Amino acid sequence: MINPIVKKIDLGDGRVITLETGKLAKQADGSVELRMNDTMMLATVCAAKDAAPGTDFMPLQVEYKEKYSAFGRFPGGFTRREGRASDYEILTSRLVDRVLRPLFPDDYHAEVFVNIVLFSTDGRDIPDALAGLAASAALAVSTIPFNGPIAEVRVARIDGQLKINPTFEELGKADIDIMVGATIDNIMMVEGEMKEVSEAEMLEAIKFAHETIKGMCRAQIELMEEVGTSVKREYCHEENDEALREDIKTKLYDKVYAVARSGQGKQERSEAFEAIVEEYRAQFAGEELTDEKKALIGKYYHDVEKEAMRRCILDEGIRLDGRKTSEIRPIWSEVNYVPGPHGSAVFTRGETQALATVTLGTKLDEKIVDDVLDTEKERFLLHYNFPPYATGEARPQRGVGRREVGHGNLAHRALKSMLPEDFPYTIRIVSDILESNGSSSMATVCSGTLALMDAGVQIKKPVSGIAMGLISENKGTKYAVLSDILGDEDHLGDMDFKVTGTRDGITATQMDIKVDGLSYEILENALAQAKQGREHILGKLLETIPEPRPDFKPHVPRIEVMIIAKEFIGAVIGPGGKIIQAMQEETGTTITIEEIEGIGRIEVSAPNRSAIDAAMAKISGIVAVPEVNEIYEGKVRSVMPYGAFVEFLPGKDGLLHISEIDWKRLETIEESGLKEGDIIEVKLVDIDPKTGKFKLSRKVLLPRPEREDRPYEARPNRDDRPNRPEKRR
């Protein structure tokens, strides 16, 4: 008989999260089933018993997967089965990884695999907000050493009210959408997007999220105690040589400190540091250096370098490149750098450089998203590439990694709310990082803003971004906030966070905290310093291009949009698409049509204005409603003994009777001289109310012969003539 252990977490609004262990996947080190309404996911964790020799880092891997069957769907593609991870799954995996990773013991180096699988969903609740809680609970019921538990929640502000884990529908109305990960005591990770909110509003949302997280952590602690996994497994993954550690610190610290405060550039500084450690290794030239000892020298030297850099900043306020803590590196930028794309810009901040290009396309260029819960079409794409040469590495570039997906997503969120409403183009920004020492994702935001303005996209406001760092000690009693951090400052610091926004507020943020005990006061001060930095950077962008170009470049395809009534959609498309295909062929345009909220939306694109005008005229004719007494230019479609049929609007033919061709009496239709293909002007004089047939006249548009004593329009209809006495039989 299975007796699972269950814990419930009440969110306070009628929703309850249930954690259950001891029923599924019992051979894993830890396994927890999480449910909320019809959402169900299983998180498992497995760890190797020992660390691989020479491993001096935390080999953690987090995989989040969504089953298409969870929402009653078949996967796409020929194989009809789940394949490589989608961008959404990668981003969710990264959200969980970034909270878990700093909480494993520093000396724990065994491989750990966390797998979270979504098995059921109702399409209302957003599952990514539950993945972190499920993963942490699986670790809690295992004996794997972990300084948790943690939980993650999404907090959104809807109509001025903050809400935890909103539904998909509710999230569409939010002006704050952030994911917060934390332990019971400390915030560990924040990521999300906002619609120009203040730093104080963002902090309020973080605090609100933390209160719910505390309850989730307490439930996991109770679960861990009931399962009996409060005491974690013993391990020994490091063999240290304290004499070697002390020798390296004694002999090298002063040399490293001197380089750390010298203010040299990245390459010169790296070479100087390498020379110091190589000189130390040289003293062992007479003896064989084992791999273990080489690794220890590298590890202890890294500790010395970290300590020297931190002491320079905390004691003297001197950074690796000689800047003050709030100083931004020199910036230069240039637009229209590459002539081929529809917009381009290069942005350089210190030793970080991004080249962004903008391509404007039609509806046919949209990205089709076919995730389990998301089947929309994306009209704004941002792709981020980080080639090895950006940091001087000699290695091949093998596809897009998780880092590229994550950095590109942050820049995408930063810019998307500033795009113009009802913009007919599909936009693709590609950011290629050409050089990197410091945040390249924030350089992508800046170069992306410049490239959009260069392309003539009328963005609402320009956006800039900055990466910040923090060096602290004694739980934040002494700290320094660093603006525009270097790569080494990111690696050796206690926190890095990125903030993007306009002059009026924040649009996106990403924050990773690596130490315990940072107060909200420190976060508040860091955000205030970040605001000053991004406003400085924004000023530099506007010096390059103060506003979007008034028009697109000549080689940008032109697009016009027409809104039509729903009932005309079929008429524009025609049977089997014949009409719309014929219009595209005749005018040299690309025409797309779709129904949106009960109306038809047509986009016409072409390289030149005349082609668009021709297509728009044809469509206007199809959707036009014929009006009596209106004059039309028509084409003779066929000639009959009794008259001619004239197409006066696309798809609409009327009868031009032989008596309505000319004022003079015609005995035969041949006397009129009309033939198929002739273009003539006609007037719609009547629409039969029963049959809907159209009656046309040409003669009313011709000069009236002098012998006529009254105009055509003045002649009474037969029914209007005065009554006459009946003839006698």
C-alpha positions, 0 to 999 in steps of 0.5 A: 500500500502506497502512503504518499506524503502530501503538503498543501499551500493555500494561495489565499484566493481559492487556489491550492498548490499540492506537493506529493512525494512517495508515489511516483518515480521513487528510484530518483533521489528526490521526486515530487508531484505538484498540482494546482487546479488541472496543472500537474507536473513532476519534478525529479532530481538525481545526483552522482555519488561522487564528483568527476576528478578535476571538477571544481565547479557545480555541474548542474543541469536543469531541464523543463519539458512540456508534453503536448498531451498535457493540453490534448494536442499532437506535436507538429512535424513529421515525427509527431513527437516532442523534439528539441527544447523550445525557446520557452522551455529553455527560458523556464529551465534557466529561470530555475537554474539561476535560483538553484545554482548559488545554493549548492555548497561551494565544495559540492561538485557531483553532477546534479540533474533536475528534470521537470515535466508538465503532464497536464494543464488546463490552459488557464494557469501558467506552468512556468511559475510553478517549476521552481517550486517543484524542483526545490521540493524534489531537492528537499525530499532528497539527501542531496546537499542544498541550502534551500528550499526556494520557490518561484512565483510570478507577480503581476499588477493588474488594474493597480492590484498585485497578484501572485501567479495570474492566469494567461488571461489576467496577464494580458492586462498587466503592466508589471510581469516579473518572476521572483525566486527566493529562499525564506530569507533572501531574494535570489533572482528577478526577471521580467518586463514592465510598462515604464514603471518606477524603481519603487513600484518594482521593489513593491512587487518583489516584496509582495512576491517574497511574502508568498514565497516564504509560505511555500518554503515553510511547506517544503521544510515541513515536507522534508521533516516528514520524509526524514531528509533534513540531514543530507548526505556526506561528501568529500569532493575536494582535497586541499593543500592548505600550505600551497594555498597560503604560499600562493596568497603570501607570494602573489597577493601584492602582485595581483593587487597591483595589477587589479588597481592599475587600470589596464585594459582587458587584454593587458590585464589578462596577460599580466595576471597570467604572467604572475601565475606562470611565474609561480608555476615556474618554480616547480620546473624541477619537479613534475606537476601533477594534474591535481596540483595544477588544478589547485594552483589555478583554484587558489590563484583564482581566490587571490585574484577575487580577493584582490579585486574586491579589496581594491573596490571596497577599500579604495574605490578603484575598479579593474579598469580604473573607473569610479564605481558609478562611472560609465565607460566611453560610448560611441555609436553609429547608425546606417552602418551596413547599407543592405539591411533596412536599418542598422547600428553599431554600439560600443561601450568600452570593450563591448560592441554590438552590431544590430540590423533591422529587417522589415517584412510582411505578414508572411515573415511572421514566426509561427509559435507552436508550443504546448500552450502558445500557438500564436504568431510573433511579429517582433523577433530579436535574435542574439548571436555571441560568436567565440571571436567576441572574446578572442577564443579560437573555437568553432561556433556550434549553433545557438546556446541557452545563453543566446536564447536568454540574452536575446529574450531579455532584450526582446522584452526591453524593446517590444512595448515601445514598438508602434501600435498597429505596425503592419510590418514584421520586425526582425532585429539581429544583434551580433556581438563583435566584442565583449567585456561586460553586458552584451545583452544591454548593448543589444538593447542600445544597438537595437533602439538605434537600428529601429530608429535608423529603419524609420520605425516610429518607436514610442520612446528610445530604450537604453540598458545598463548592467550593474554589479555589487561587491559586499561583505558582512551581509551588506554592512559594507558594499559598493554598487558598480555601474556598467560592470566588466566581465570579471566584475560580474564573475567575481561579484555578489550580484549582477542585475540588468535594467532597461527603460525609457526616461519615464520608467523600467521596461525589463529587468534581470537580477541574480543575487549570489550571496545571503542577506542583501537588504531591500535598502541595498537594492533600492540604492542599486536601482537608483544608481542604475537609473542614473547610468541608463539615463546617461547612456540614453543621452549618448544614443540620442546624440547619434540619432535624436528621433526615428527617421521620418520615412523608411529607406528606399529599399524597404517594401511598402505595406498598406492595410485595409479593413473590410467587412467580414462578409467580403473576405470570401469575395476577395479570396475567391473560389480556391483563391483565384481572385487574390492570386490573380490580383497578386500576379497582375499587380506584382504585390503580396496580399494577405488577408485574415479575420481578426475579431469579426473584421477582415484585415488586408495587407498589401505589400510591394516594392513601389507605390503604383503597384500597391495603388493598383491592388488597393483599387481592385480590392476596393472595387470588390468590397464596394457596395454598388449605389444607384446613380453612381457613375462607374468605369466598366469593362464589356464582358459579353455582347448579346443581341439585346445588349451588353453585360458590363463589369462595373465593379470587380465581380459585379456585372450589370446589363446595359440594354440596347435601348440604354446604349445611345439616344438614337434607336438601335436596331441591332447591337452591332450598330453600337460598335461595342465589343468585348474588352471595351472600357466605357462609362456607365451609370447604375440606374436601378437595382432589382429588389428581388433579384439584385440584378443591376440595370446600367445606362450609358446614354444618360451620360451622353449629350442629349439630342436637340430633338428631344423635348424633355430629359430622360430622367424627367420622363414619367415611368409607365406606372406614373402615367395618368389613368386613361379610359379603357378602350371599348371592346 
